[in-house]
């Protein structure tokens, strides 16, 4: 994993998505002083290349002035290393002024759409689609790269054909994730996607991707195939991310990941104290993440997919149990389904076998769309 620092300017957000668990009303805005302390902290923390991702909440609430000051502070203060930026935003607050700033620093944008307008607004709130697309047009006019992520919920999974076709017809790359039980509201499971249903969705999207190869990219499937082929997870969900990914909250608090920001029990330190890696390792949050790693090593050691799965996301695993380690990521079921599917297809294409043995000889088969062409294309 590359060194990754997620900067959370605020947990506030102007939208009110039905299934959201990561926004907080009246959240403060990160100050420029905190950005200066981030620079001072990192000068002696690690000296390798770093990617900064602005996340939230809604990071554009910090305003154009914040980014105009923050970006050069980071670039000039850490000029001795290679650096990249990214941002995840709903684009509602995108302006030509902000777009010009982002274009200067070549910042790619991640945003969110759950499919066609009616479906998207049913889940994310009336007017969401139009506001996001207005911001999208401003970003594109300034030459910015924008990719969307779709959240599949217990509702929208029933419209997977419409969602896939929406991305295909608009020429968008498809990236997605399943809705998690919300930490807000009285019905935390209402929108959450059942793990077996998610597994079936992953296999469906694998098939649709292969049927439309060359016409669309499905980033998740690329990453899953890369993990199987390379023997190591290709995204943070499937690697031991501790020590390589950190999130800094609005007040300078340091967390294992943006998902924990705002939860006091998961604070590992603060940038104003310029903690070392050893200092962070003394925190309860760090120790909990290490306990999860040890749990996976013990409980998943017989799993054929452990090298490129690593038990899935620690946040997903510990939040259902109020911070205790009692299991792996609940989507383990879905991960096994798609990893089995990919592995079996590779075996069928190479060796005519659907078993897990990658070296069993036999006649070639081509009864389903070929997955090796996708894997080789990505290599």
C-alpha positions in Angstrom: 0.0 0.0 0.0 1.3 3.5 -0.7 1.3 6.0 2.1 -2.1 7.6 2.2 -3.4 10.5 4.4 -7.1 11.3 4.3 -7.8 14.9 5.2 -11.4 15.5 6.6 -12.1 19.2 6.5 -15.5 18.6 8.0 -18.0 15.9 8.7 -20.8 18.3 7.7 -22.7 17.7 4.5 -25.5 19.6 2.7 -27.2 16.4 1.5 -29.1 14.0 3.6 -28.8 10.6 2.0 -31.1 8.0 3.5 -28.4 5.4 4.3 -25.5 7.7 5.2 -23.5 7.0 8.3 -20.6 9.4 7.8 -22.0 13.0 8.1 -22.5 15.1 11.2 -24.5 18.3 11.4 -22.7 21.3 12.8 -19.3 19.7 12.4 -16.5 22.3 12.5 -14.3 23.2 9.5 -10.6 22.3 9.6 -8.4 25.4 10.0 -5.4 26.3 7.9 -3.4 26.0 11.2 -4.3 22.3 11.2 -3.0 21.9 7.7 0.3 23.5 8.8 0.5 21.1 11.6 -0.1 18.2 9.2 2.9 19.3 7.3 5.1 19.6 10.4 3.9 16.2 11.6 4.7 14.5 8.3 8.1 16.0 7.8 9.6 13.6 10.4 6.9 10.9 10.3 7.6 9.3 7.0 9.7 10.4 4.1 8.2 8.4 1.2 5.7 9.5 -1.4 2.2 10.3 -0.1 -1.3 10.7 -1.5 -3.7 13.2 0.2 -7.4 12.5 -0.3 -9.8 15.2 0.9 -12.9 13.4 2.2 -15.8 14.0 4.5 -18.7 14.7 5.2 -18.5 17.1 2.3 -15.0 18.6 1.9 -16.0 21.4 -0.4 -17.8 23.0 2.5 -14.4 24.2 3.5 -14.5 26.7 0.6 -12.2 27.9 -2.1 -10.1 29.9 0.3 -9.2 26.8 2.3 -8.0 24.9 -0.7 -6.2 27.9 -2.2 -4.1 28.0 1.0 -4.0 24.3 2.0 -2.7 22.9 -1.3 0.5 25.0 -1.7 1.2 24.5 2.0 1.2 20.8 1.5 3.2 20.9 -1.8 5.8 23.4 -0.6 6.1 22.0 2.9 6.7 18.5 1.7 8.5 19.3 -1.5 11.2 16.6 -0.8 8.8 13.8 -1.8 6.5 12.7 -4.5 2.9 13.8 -3.9 -0.6 13.3 -5.3 -4.0 14.6 -4.4 -7.6 13.4 -4.8 -11.0 14.4 -3.4 -14.3 12.7 -2.8 -17.3 15.1 -3.0 -20.9 15.3 -4.0 -20.0 18.3 -6.2 -22.9 20.4 -5.0 -20.5 23.2 -3.9 -18.3 23.0 -7.0 -17.6 26.5 -8.5 -15.4 27.7 -11.3 -13.1 29.1 -8.7 -12.6 25.8 -6.9 -12.3 23.9 -10.3 -9.5 26.2 -11.3 -7.7 25.5 -8.1 -8.1 21.8 -8.5 -7.0 21.9 -12.2 -3.8 23.7 -11.1 -2.9 20.7 -8.9 -4.4 18.0 -11.3 -6.8 16.7 -8.6 -9.0 13.8 -9.7 -12.5 13.9 -8.3 -14.6 11.0 -6.9 -18.3 11.7 -6.6 -21.5 9.7 -6.0 -24.4 8.7 -8.2 -26.6 5.7 -7.5 -27.8 5.4 -11.1 -30.5 7.2 -13.1 -32.1 10.3 -11.7 -35.3 8.9 -10.3 -33.5 6.0 -8.5 -30.6 8.1 -7.3 -33.0 10.8 -5.8 -35.1 8.1 -4.2 -32.1 7.0 -2.1 -30.1 10.2 -1.8 -32.9 12.8 -1.7 -34.8 14.9 -4.2 -32.6 17.2 -6.2 -29.4 15.4 -5.5 -28.9 14.2 -9.1 -29.3 17.7 -10.7 -27.0 19.4 -8.1 -24.3 16.8 -8.6 -24.5 17.0 -12.4 -24.2 20.8 -12.3 -21.0 20.4 -10.4 -19.9 17.7 -12.7 -20.3 20.0 -15.7 -18.2 22.7 -14.1 -15.5 20.2 -13.3 -15.5 18.8 -16.8 -15.3 22.3 -18.3 -12.1 22.8 -16.4 -10.6 19.6 -17.6 -11.0 17.7 -14.3 -11.3 13.9 -14.2 -14.5 12.8 -12.4 -15.5 9.3 -11.5 -18.7 8.2 -9.7 -19.2 5.6 -7.1 -22.6 3.9 -6.7 -24.0 2.6 -3.5 -26.1 -0.5 -4.0 -28.8 -0.8 -1.3 -31.4 -3.4 -0.5 -33.7 -1.3 -2.8 -31.4 -0.4 -5.7 -30.0 -4.0 -6.1 -33.4 -4.8 -7.7 -32.6 -2.3 -10.4 -29.0 -3.5 -11.2 -29.8 -3.7 -15.0 -30.8 -0.1 -15.1 -27.8 1.0 -13.1 -25.3 -0.9 -15.2 -26.9 0.4 -18.4 -26.8 4.0 -17.0 -23.1 3.8 -16.6 -22.6 2.0 -19.9 -24.7 4.5 -21.9 -23.1 7.6 -20.3 -19.5 6.3 -20.7 -18.9 6.4 -17.0 -16.5 4.1 -15.2 -18.5 2.0 -12.7 -17.2 1.8 -9.1 -19.6 0.7 -6.3 -19.9 -0.5 -2.8 -22.7 -2.0 -0.7 -24.7 0.1 1.7 -23.7 -0.6 5.3 -25.9 -0.5 8.4 -26.3 3.2 9.2 -25.0 4.6 12.5 -27.8 7.2 12.3 -31.6 6.7 12.4 -33.9 4.2 14.0 -33.7 1.5 11.2 -29.9 0.8 10.8 -30.5 -2.2 8.6 -33.2 -0.7 6.3 -30.9 0.1 3.4 -28.0 -2.3 4.1 -27.3 -4.9 1.4 -27.4 -8.5 2.5 -23.9 -10.2 2.0 -25.3 -13.1 -0.1 -27.2 -10.6 -2.2 -24.0 -8.6 -2.6 -22.1 -11.7 -3.7 -24.7 -12.4 -6.4 -24.4 -8.8 -7.5 -20.7 -9.1 -7.8 -21.0 -12.1 -10.0 -23.7 -10.4 -12.1 -21.4 -7.4 -12.6 -18.5 -9.7 -13.5 -20.7 -11.2 -16.2 -21.9 -7.8 -17.5 -18.4 -6.5 -17.6 -17.1 -9.4 -19.6 -20.0 -9.1 -22.0 -19.2 -5.4 -22.6 -15.4 -5.5 -22.4 -14.0 -2.5 -24.2 -17.2 -0.5 -23.7 -17.0 0.1 -19.9 -14.7 -0.3 -17.0 -15.9 -1.8 -13.7 -13.2 -0.8 -11.3 -14.1 -3.2 -8.5 -14.0 -6.2 -10.8 -10.6 -5.1 -12.0 -9.3 -4.9 -8.4 -10.8 -8.3 -7.5 -9.2 -9.9 -10.5 -5.9 -8.2 -9.9 -5.9 -9.5 -6.3 -6.5 -13.1 -7.4 -3.9 -12.9 -10.2 -1.3 -11.1 -8.1 -1.9 -12.8 -4.8 -2.3 -9.5 -2.9 -5.3 -7.2 -2.3 -5.4 -4.3 -4.7 -7.5 -1.9 -2.6 -7.5 -1.0 1.1 -10.5 -3.3 1.9 -8.3 -6.3 1.2 -4.9 -5.4 2.7 -3.4 -4.8 6.1 -3.7 -1.1 5.8 -2.6 -0.2 9.3 0.5 2.0 9.3 0.0 3.0 5.6 -3.3 4.8 5.9 -4.3 7.5 8.3 -7.2 10.0 8.5 -6.9 13.5 10.0 -10.2 15.0 11.4 -11.2 18.7 11.5 -9.5 19.2 14.9 -6.3 17.4 13.9 -7.2 14.1 15.5 -5.5 11.1 13.8 -7.5 8.0 13.1 -6.9 4.6 11.3 -9.3 5.6 8.5 -11.9 8.3 7.6 -14.7 5.9 8.6 -13.6 6.3 12.3 -13.3 10.1 12.3 -15.5 11.7 14.9 -15.5 8.6 17.1 -13.3 9.5 20.2 -12.4 5.9 21.1 -10.6 5.6 17.7 -8.3 8.6 18.1 -4.7 7.6 17.9 -3.1 11.0 18.4 -3.2 14.6 17.1 -1.1 16.3 14.4 -0.5 19.2 16.8 1.6 16.8 18.9 3.6 15.5 15.9 3.4 11.9 17.1 5.8 9.3 15.7 4.7 5.9 14.5 5.8 4.5 17.8 3.6 7.0 19.6 0.5 6.1 17.5 1.2 2.4 18.1 0.6 2.9 21.8 -3.0 4.0 21.3 -5.9 1.6 21.9 -7.2 2.2 18.4 -3.9 1.0 16.9 -3.8 -2.0 19.2 -7.3 -2.9 18.2 -6.4 -2.9 14.5 -3.4 -5.1 15.2 -5.7 -7.5 17.1 -7.9 -7.7 14.1 -4.9 -8.6 11.9 -4.0 -11.4 14.4 -7.6 -12.6 14.4 -7.6 -12.8 10.6 -4.3 -14.7 10.6 -5.7 -17.2 13.1 -9.3 -17.6 11.9 -8.8 -17.3 8.2 -5.6 -19.3 7.8 -7.3 -22.1 6.0 -9.2 -19.9 3.5 -7.9 -20.1 0.0 -8.3 -16.4 -0.4 -6.6 -15.1 2.7 -3.6 -13.5 0.8 -5.7 -11.2 -1.2 -8.7 -10.7 1.1 -7.2 -10.3 4.6 -10.6 -10.6 6.2 -12.0 -7.6 4.5 -12.4 -4.1 6.1 -11.7 -3.8 9.9 -14.3 -1.1 10.2 -17.0 -3.4 8.8 -15.9 -6.1 11.1 -15.8 -4.3 14.4 -18.6 -1.8 14.2 -21.4 -4.4 14.5 -19.9 -5.5 17.8 -19.4 -2.0 19.3 -15.6 -2.1 18.8 -15.0 -5.7 19.8 -13.4 -8.3 17.5 -15.8 -11.1 17.2 -15.7 -11.8 13.5 -14.3 -10.7 10.1 -16.0 -8.3 7.7 -19.6 -9.5 7.4 -19.2 -9.4 3.6 -16.8 -12.3 3.9 -19.7 -14.4 2.3 -19.8 -12.1 -0.7 -16.0 -11.9 -1.0 -15.8 -15.7 -1.1 -18.5 -15.9 -3.7 -16.7 -13.6 -6.1 -13.2 -14.9 -5.4 -14.4 -18.5 -6.0 -16.1 -17.4 -9.2 -13.0 -15.7 -10.5 -10.7 -18.5 -9.5 -12.9 -21.2 -10.9 -13.2 -19.4 -14.2 -9.5 -19.0 -14.5 -9.1 -22.7 -13.9 -11.7 -23.5 -16.5 -10.1 -21.4 -19.1 -6.6 -22.5 -18.5 -7.0 -26.1 -17.4 -10.6 -27.2 -18.0 -11.2 -27.5 -14.3 -13.5 -25.6 -11.9 -11.5 -26.8 -8.8 -9.2 -24.5 -6.8 -6.1 -26.2 -8.1 -4.6 -23.8 -10.6 -2.4 -26.6 -12.1 -4.8 -29.3 -12.9 -4.5 -30.2 -16.6 -7.5 -30.8 -18.9 -9.1 -29.6 -22.1 -9.8 -25.9 -22.7 -13.3 -24.7 -22.2 -15.1 -21.5 -23.3 -18.6 -21.9 -22.1 -18.7 -18.4 -20.5 -17.2 -15.0 -21.2 -13.4 -15.3 -20.8 -11.9 -13.7 -17.7 -8.3 -14.2 -18.7 -8.7 -11.5 -21.4 -9.7 -9.1 -18.7 -6.8 -10.1 -16.4 -4.2 -9.8 -19.2 -5.7 -6.5 -20.3 -5.1 -5.1 -16.9 -1.6 -6.4 -16.7 
